[in-house]
Amino acid sequence: MGAHLASVPSPPIARTAGRPAPRPAPQRAPQPAAAPGLAARILGHVLLIAAAFCALLIVAVLIGYGGWDYYRTPLATRGYHPAHSVLRPSGAIGLTLGVAGMVAMLSTLPYAIRKRWRLLSKLGQMKHWLEIHIFFGIVGPVLVTLHTALKFNGLISVGYWLMMAVWASGFVGRYLYVRIPKTIRGVELSRVEVEQHLSTVEAQLAARPLPPAVQAELDAFHVAASGKPGAAPGVIDLFLGELRVRVRLLFLRRQLAASGASLAVVHDAIALAAERAAIARRLHHLRRTHKLFELWHVFHRPLVYVMFVLVAMHVGIALFFGYARLVS
C-alpha cells in the first residue's frame, strides 16, 4: 500500500501553500456483533430452521407413509409389511431419502472449499456459507437415517455411526465457533480489537445515569459473569458458563425491575451489561477457545474424509449389484 501511495504524483506546491495539511481519517477497529452476537443469533435461527425441517420430514414419513408401524415391525417379518415396498432402503421413498441425504452431505463441502480458496473469498459472506453448511450438516444425517429404515448391518453401519460422530462433533464445533469474537462479516478479531470494543461498551454503560443500587447490581453481575481476572479459564466453564450467565442475567433483570428504576433504564442497562459480560467472557476464554477449536478440526476432518469414502463405497456397491432401483 505504501508503494502505491508513493507512486501517486504530489500536487504542485503553489496550490497547497497556505493550506493546512489534511488530517488522516481515523481508523476504526472492526466492531464485533452485539451480545449475544449476531453470528450466534444467525446460527441459532439456522438450527431452528433445520430442526423444523427435520421434524416435518419425520412426521411425513411416520404418518404419511406408515413409517411409525413399519419401523416397529421386527426385521424378520418387515418384508410382509405394506409399507416395505416404499420405505425399505431400495424402495421408492427409501432410495429417494438416501439420494437426498447424500446430496445434503455433499452440500456441506462448498463451505470448506470457500474457506481455502482465495479466488472465492469475495463470493458471498462467510457466515452465509456457514449457515448452508450447518443446515445440510443437520438435515443430511436425518435423511440418511430414514433411508436405512433403522436397519444397520455390514459396512454401511460403520459409515453410519461415523456420520453420527461427525454430526455430533459439528454441534461442538458450532459452539466453539460462535464464541470466537468476529465482526458482523465473520472476520475474526484480535485480542486488542476485542479489548477496544469492551472498553467502548463499558464507557457507554458508565455514561448511563443509573441509581447506585442498580449500578452495584450490574457490577456484581459483571464480576460473576466475566470470570476472575488472571485466573486460568476452565473447559467446563467454557461450555457450562453460558448457562450460568443466562440464569444470573434473568435474576438481574428481576432485581433491577424491583428496584424502582424506569423500565427504559432497566432495559438499556440490561442490554449493555449482557453485551459487556459476553465480550468479557469471550476475551477471558479466547486462548482456550482457539486451542479447542484447532483440536476439534484435527478430530473432525479425518472423520469427514473417512465417512465420504465409506459413502462412496456404499453407493458403488449399490449401483453395481442393482440395489439402487425404484422398482422391485
N, C-alpha and C positions, 0 to 999 in steps of 0.2 A: 504494500500500500504506500509506503514511504517513497519507493522508487517511482510510483505512478505520480505522486504529487510533485516530485522533483522535476518530472518531465514536462509539467504544465508551465508555459511561459508566464513570467510575472508581469503585471500591468505596468505601464510607464510610470516613472516616479512622479512626473508632473501631475498626473491625475490623482495620485494618492497623497500628495503633500498636504499637510494640514488636517488630514482626516484621521480620526482615531482608528487604530487597528481593530478590526472586528474581533469580538470575543468568540472563542470556540464554544460551540454548543455543548452544554453539559451532557455527559454520557450517563444514562440511567441504567442501572443494573436491571436485568430481566426480572420481572415480577412474577413470583410463583402464584399459583392459583390460591384463592382464599380457602381457608379451612372450612370443611374437612378436605378441601382440594377439589378443583374442577375435574382432574383426572379420576379421582375416587368416585365422584358423583356420576361421571360418564360411564365408567366401568360398572358401577352399581346398576345403572339402567340397562346396560348390556346383559348383565346377569339376570335381571328380571325378565327381559325380553326373551332370552334363551330359555329360562325356566318356564315361562308361559307357553312358548312354542312346544317344548318337550311335553308339557302337561297335556296340551291339546292333542298332540300326536299319540300319546299313550292312551288317552281316553278314546280316541278314534279307533285304535287297534283293538283295545279291550272290549269296547261296547259295540262299535260299528261293524267289526268283522268277527266277533265272537272270541276274541283272544282271552278273555277272562276265564272262560270254561276250558278253552283249548290248552292253555299253558298249565292248568292244574291237572290235566289228564296225564296219567302215567305214560312214560315213554313207550312201554310195551304195547299199549292199546291206542296210542295217539294217532296212529295211521288210519284208524277207523272213524276218527272224528270228522264231522262235516267240514270244519274249517281247515283241515290238514292240507287240502289241495292248494290253498292260497297262502296260508301262514307258515308253512314249512320253509326252510331256507331257500329251496329251489322253486317254491311256489310263486304265484304272480305277485302277491303282496310282499312275501318274504324276500324275494330276489330284488324287487324294487327298493325295499328298505336297505338291502345290502349295497346296491349300487349308489343310492343316495348317501349312505354312510361313508362309502369310500370317497365320493366326490367331496363330501363335507370335510373329511380328514385331509384330503389334498388341498382344500381351500385354506388350510392353516399355513401352508408353506409360503405363499407370497409375502407374508409379514417378515419371515426370516430373510427372504431374498431382498426385500425393500431395505432392511437394516444394513445389509452387507454391500450392496451395490451403490456406489456413489452416483452412478448415472440416474438412479431412480430417487435420489434424495429430494428432488423438488416435485415428485409425483404424489401430491396429497400430503396431509399431515400424518405424522407417525401415530398419533392417538387414534385416528380413524382406521388405520391398518390394524392396530392392536384390537380395536373393537371387533373387526371382522374375524381376526384370529381367535379371540375368546369365544365369540358366538359359535363358530363352526367347531371349535375345540370342545364345546359343551354338547352341541347337538349331535355331532358325529358319533360318539360312543353310544348315545341313546338309540340312534338309528341302527347301529351295528348290533346292539343288544336285542332289539326286536327282530332283527334279521336272523339271529341264531336260534330263535324260538326257545331260548333258555336251555339249549342243549349244547354242552361244552364237552368235546372229546377230541382226541388227536392233536395234530399240530396247531390247529386253529385255536384250541383252548389256551395254548401258550401265548399266542399273539393277542388273544382277547384280554387275558389278565395283564399282559404287558401294556395294552392300550389303557386299561383301567388305572394302572400305576401312573402312566403319563397323564391321564385325566385328573387324578387326584393331586399329582405334583403341580399341575397347572394352577390349581387354586392357591397353592403355597407361593408359587412364583408371582401370581397376580397380587397377592397380599404384600409381598415384599416390594414389588414394582411401584405400587401407588404410595409407598412410604418413602420413596426417594424423591426429594424436592425437585420440582420441574417448573418450567414456565407453562403458560397456557397452550403453547405449541408443542409441549412434550420434550423440550430441551432441558437436559439435566443441569441443575445449578451447582455452583461450587459452594464450599463452606462459607467463604467470605460473602457471597451474594445472599445466602440464607441468613447469615447474621445481620446483614444490612436490612433485609426485609423484616426481620424480627425487631430490630431497633425502630423501624418505621411504625410497625403495629403498636409497639409499646409507647411510642410518642403519641400516637392517635388516642390510645386508651388513657394516657396520662392527661391529655388535653380535655377529657370529658369531665364536666363538673359533677362529681359523684359524692353522695354523702359518705362520711367517714366509715360508717358501718358497712356500706356496700363496697367501698374500696378495700376494706380489711378482708371481706369475704372473697373478693377477686384475687387478692394477693395470696391468700391461703390456698385457693384453688390452683393458682399458677404453680406454687411450690409443690403441691401434691401431684399435679398432673404432668409437669415437665421433667421430673426426675431430679435427683440430687446432683448438684454441680460437683464435678470431679469424680463422681462415683462411676465405676465401670458398669455400663448397661448390660443387663442380662437378657438371654434369649427368651426366657419365659415372659419377662416384662414387655419385650418387643411384640409378642403375639397376644398376650392377655391384657397388657396395659391399656389398650384402646377401649376395651370393655369397661375397665375400672374408671377411665376418664369420662366415658359417657354417663356412667352412673353418678359420678361426682358432679358432672355438669347438670344433670337432672335435679339433684338436690340443691345445687347452687341457684338454679332458676327459681325453685320454690322459696328458698331463703330470701332472695332478692325481691321476689313478688310480695313476700310477707313483711318486708322491711318498710313498706310505705312509700317507696320510690315510685315515680311515674312509670307506666308501662313502656313508654318510648325510651326512657333512660335505661330501664332494665333490659329491653330487647337489644339496644345498641351496645350496652356493656357486655351482655352475654355473647353477642356475635364476635366482638373484638377479643374477649377473653378466650373463647373457643379457638379462634384463629391463632392467638398468641401461644396457647398451650400446644396446639397441633404443630406449629412451626418449631417450638422449643423441643418437643418430643422427636420430631424428625431430625433436628440438629443433634440431639443427645444420642440418638441411635444411628447416626449417619454412617459411621465407620462399620459398625456391626451389620447394618443392613446391606452395605456394599459387599462385605465379605460373604454373608449368607447368600446373597443373590448370585455371586460368582460360583459358589459351591453348588447352588441349585442348578445352574447351567451345566456344570460338569455332570450332574446326575440326570438331568432332563434330556439333554441332547442324545446321548447314546441310546436311551430307551426309545426315543422317537425314531432313530435310524433303524434299530433292530425291528421295531414294530412295523415300519413300512416294508422292510424286507420280507417279513412273515406274511404281510397282507398281499404282497406281490406273488409270493409262492402260493398262497391260498387261491387267488384269482386265477393263476396259471393252471393249477390243478383242476379247478372247477371248469375251466374252459376246455382243457384237454380231455377230461373224462365226460364232458357233456352234461355236467350238473347244472350249469347256468342256462337253463331253458325254461321258457314260460309255459310250456305245455308238458303234460305228464308223459 
